[in-house]
Amino acid sequence: MAEAFFPEFFKCFFIALGVMLGGSFIGGLASFITGKPPLTEIYQISSSLRIWAIIASIGGTFDTLYSFEKGFLDGDTKTLFKQFLFILSAMGGAQTAALIISWFTQEHISS
């Protein structure tokens, strides 16, 4: 049974946010243990983790590609639009997490 739109929409946002924050901060802990600068590593990990957070939050690419195929070939524009909004929500969650990490690490400030 398919979930309602808004719970799935918010779930995509917060899964992407959680993957980015959790993965970056746990990676920063690992860099601290190995003697690397944690804040720099957190910032670098977050930039490379962004696409994976989006993919994880929408549940993998195959379901999304199937929904796009169904939308284009069967003329089901409602499903196509919903999948587009889910991807947009996941991108928003990843961008929000990247902004929080940028604020936390202050790596964007040049000295």
C-alpha positions, 0 to 999 in steps of 0.5 A, spaced: 500 500 500 502 506 498 503 512 503 500 518 503 504 524 499 505 528 505 508 523 510 513 521 504 515 528 502 517 529 509 520 523 510 524 524 504 527 530 506 529 528 513 532 522 511 537 526 506 538 530 512 539 525 517 544 521 512 548 527 511 549 529 518 550 523 521 555 520 515 559 527 516 559 527 523 561 520 524 566 520 519 569 526 523 569 522 529 573 517 525 578 522 522 579 525 529 581 518 531 586 517 525 589 524 527 586 528 521 583 535 522 575 533 524 572 539 522 575 539 515 574 532 514 566 533 516 566 539 511 569 534 505 565 528 507 558 532 507 560 534 499 561 527 497 556 524 501 550 529 498 548 525 492 548 518 496 543 522 501 539 524 495 539 516 493 538 513 499 532 518 501 528 516 495 529 509 496 534 507 490 534 509 483 530 503 480 523 505 483 524 512 481 526 510 474 520 506 474 515 511 476 518 516 471 517 511 465 510 510 468 509 517 467 512 518 460 509 512 457 503 511 460 501 518 461 500 518 468 503 525 470 500 525 477 506 520 478 511 523 474 510 530 478 510 526 485 516 523 484 519 530 481 517 533 488 520 527 492 527 528 489 526 536 490 524 534 497 530 530 498 535 535 495 532 540 500 534 536 505 541 534 503 542 542 502 539 544 509 544 539 512 550 542 507 548 549 510 548 546 517 555 543 516 557 549 513 555 553 519 558 548 524 565 547 521 566 555 518 570 552 512 567 557 507 570 562 511 577 564 508 582 567 513 
